[in-house]
């Protein structure tokens, strides 16, 4: 720890640690220096550490948000340019244009032309996939419940058959439902 303290004390004079880092990262003469290469190789660790630090987290997130917004806006503008060939008018579309259109090709082109936007959309839609998976699980549970309910009503109909044998006044569940549906149809 004394070594680190000694190094930090060096930056209390004419130059600060941040000035030192900005200088060595922006001055072309230091591009190939081993210390700069090592610093850059640890980008993920440095950014993760800054994002966890109480005093820098908000500023780092704001910088990331602003950077992503600017990159996405730039990519959308690039995609929207007329020379990209992505303009489409449904009013003037020809059958051949519609037949030749392939969404897969468009997706591949967007991914290549706008990787930041594509990544953002993928992240947003992936969150939806998690919800879709949960919805599918709920749907399976719902189908199981419907099957159990159907089995229950079959058993009730069977029980009604037994009761009919005793009372001779059997109206099946299916007949009741048809009767109710017919009554509702008459109301409509």
C-alpha positions in Angstrom: 0.0 0.0 0.0 2.9 2.3 0.6 3.9 2.0 -3.0 0.5 3.1 -4.2 0.4 5.9 -1.7 3.8 7.1 -3.0 2.5 7.0 -6.6 -0.6 8.9 -5.7 1.4 11.5 -3.8 3.3 12.1 -7.1 0.0 13.4 -8.5 -0.5 16.1 -5.9 1.8 18.6 -7.4 1.8 20.1 -10.9 -0.2 17.3 -12.6 -3.2 15.3 -11.4 -3.8 11.7 -12.0 -6.7 12.4 -14.3 -4.5 14.9 -16.3 -1.8 12.2 -16.6 -4.3 9.5 -17.8 -5.9 11.9 -20.3 -2.5 12.9 -21.6 -1.1 9.4 -22.1 -4.4 8.2 -23.7 -4.7 11.1 -26.1 -1.1 11.9 -27.1 -0.2 9.9 -30.2 3.5 9.6 -29.0 2.2 7.2 -26.2 0.0 5.0 -28.4 2.5 2.1 -28.4 3.8 2.5 -24.9 3.4 -0.8 -22.9 1.8 1.0 -19.9 -0.9 2.5 -22.3 -1.5 -0.9 -23.9 -1.9 -2.5 -20.5 -4.2 0.3 -19.4 -6.4 -0.2 -22.5 -6.4 -4.0 -22.1 -8.0 -3.5 -18.7 -10.9 -1.2 -20.0 -13.6 -3.5 -18.8 -12.1 -3.7 -15.3 -11.6 0.1 -15.1 -15.2 0.9 -16.4 -16.7 -1.7 -14.1 -14.8 -0.3 -11.1 -15.8 3.3 -12.0 -19.5 2.2 -12.3 -19.4 0.6 -8.8 -17.8 3.7 -7.2 -20.4 5.7 -5.4 -19.2 9.1 -6.6 -18.7 8.2 -10.3 -21.6 5.8 -11.0 -24.2 8.5 -12.0 -21.7 10.4 -14.2 -20.6 7.2 -15.9 -24.1 6.1 -16.6 -25.0 9.5 -18.0 -22.0 9.4 -20.2 -22.9 5.9 -21.4 -26.6 6.9 -22.0 -25.5 10.1 -24.0 -23.0 8.1 -26.0 -25.5 5.3 -26.9 -28.2 7.9 -27.7 -25.8 9.8 -30.1 -24.6 6.6 -31.7 -28.1 5.3 -32.2 -29.3 8.7 -33.6 -26.3 8.7 -36.0 -27.1 5.1 -37.2 -30.8 5.9 -37.7 -29.9 8.9 -39.8 -27.5 6.7 -41.8 -30.2 4.1 -42.4 -32.8 6.8 -43.3 -30.7 8.3 -46.1 -32.3 7.9 -49.5 -29.1 6.4 -51.1 -29.4 3.5 -48.7 -32.4 2.3 -50.8 -34.6 1.7 -47.7 -37.3 4.2 -48.7 -40.6 2.6 -49.5 -43.9 4.1 -50.5 -46.9 1.7 -50.2 -48.8 4.0 -52.5 -46.3 3.6 -55.4 -45.1 0.0 -54.6 -45.0 -2.5 -57.4 -45.8 -6.2 -57.0 -42.3 -7.1 -58.0 -40.8 -4.9 -55.2 -43.0 -6.6 -52.6 -42.2 -10.0 -53.9 -38.4 -9.3 -53.9 -38.5 -8.0 -50.3 -36.9 -10.3 -47.7 -37.0 -9.3 -44.0 -34.0 -11.5 -43.3 -31.8 -9.6 -45.7 -33.0 -6.3 -44.3 -32.2 -7.5 -40.8 -28.7 -8.5 -41.9 -28.1 -5.1 -43.5 -29.4 -3.3 -40.4 -27.1 -5.3 -38.2 -24.1 -4.5 -40.4 -25.0 -0.8 -40.9 -26.2 0.0 -37.4 -24.5 -2.4 -34.9 -25.2 -0.1 -31.8 -28.9 0.3 -32.7 -29.1 -3.5 -33.5 -27.6 -4.3 -30.1 -29.9 -2.0 -28.3 -33.0 -3.5 -30.1 -31.7 -7.0 -29.3 -31.3 -6.1 -25.6 -34.8 -4.6 -25.5 -36.4 -7.5 -27.4 -34.5 -10.1 -25.4 -36.2 -8.8 -22.3 -39.4 -9.5 -24.1 -38.2 -13.0 -24.8 -37.9 -13.6 -21.1 -41.5 -12.4 -20.7 -42.6 -14.6 -23.7 -41.0 -17.6 -22.0 -43.0 -16.8 -18.9 -46.1 -16.3 -21.0 -45.5 -19.7 -22.7 -45.1 -21.3 -19.3 -48.4 -19.7 -18.1 -50.1 -20.9 -21.3 -48.9 -24.4 -20.6 -50.2 -24.2 -17.0 -53.5 -22.7 -18.4 -53.8 -25.6 -20.9 -53.1 -28.1 -18.1 -55.8 -26.4 -16.0 -58.3 -26.5 -18.9 -57.6 -30.2 -19.4 -58.2 -30.8 -15.7 -61.4 -28.8 -15.8 -62.5 -30.7 -18.9 -61.9 -34.0 -17.1 -63.7 -32.7 -14.1 -66.8 -31.9 -16.1 -66.7 -35.3 -17.8 -66.7 -36.8 -14.4 -69.6 -34.6 -13.4 -71.5 -35.7 -16.5 -70.8 -39.3 -15.6 -72.0 -38.6 -12.1 -75.1 -37.0 -13.6 -75.6 -40.2 -15.6 -75.6 -42.1 -12.4 -78.0 -39.6 -10.9 -80.2 -39.8 -14.0 -80.4 -43.6 -13.6 -81.8 -42.9 -10.2 -84.0 -39.9 -11.1 -84.5 -40.2 -14.9 -84.1 -36.4 -15.3 -80.6 -36.2 -16.8 -79.5 -33.0 -18.7 -75.8 -33.3 -19.6 -73.3 -30.4 -19.1 -73.0 -30.2 -22.9 -76.7 -29.9 -23.3 -76.8 -27.2 -20.6 -74.1 -25.2 -22.4 -75.8 -25.5 -25.8 -79.1 -24.4 -24.2 -77.4 -21.4 -22.6 -75.6 -20.5 -25.8 -78.9 -20.7 -27.7 -80.5 -18.4 -25.1 -77.7 -15.9 -25.4 -78.0 -16.0 -29.2 -81.7 -15.2 -29.0 -80.9 -12.2 -26.9 -78.4 -10.9 -29.4 
